[in-house]
Amino acid sequence: MGTADTLREGGFEGLKAADATAVLRPFLDGRDVAALVSDVQMPGAMTGVDLAWLIDQRHPATAVVLISGGPVPTHMPPGLASSQSR
C-alpha cells in the first residue's frame, strides 16, 4: 500500500504523481491542496526538495512533508527545515 492509499484510508484525497510536473497540475488547475507528501528523490529534473521550495513560495498555505528512505539532503533552501528520525 502506498502513501496515497494510506491517505485515502484516512479520509483524505490522495493523488499519485509520476514526477514534479504531475504534482504541479492540481495547483495549476486551482485546486485547494492542503498538504503535499513527496519523496526527496523524484524522477525528472526537479527533486522533492526543489518541489517543496516551489510550493512553499507559491502556495504557502500548503503543508509540505518530504520523506526519504535514503540520506537526508545536506542543504535545504531557506525557509525549509529538516528533521531526521533514527
BELCOR-V227160 format. One record per helix or strand of 3 or more residues. SS is the DSSP state (hx for helix, st for strand). FROM is the first residue (numbers start at 1). TO is the last residue. If there is no record, write none. Layout:
SS|FROM|TO ; SS|FROM|TO
This chain:
hx|3|9 ; hx|20|28 ; st|35|39 ; hx|48|58 ; st|63|67
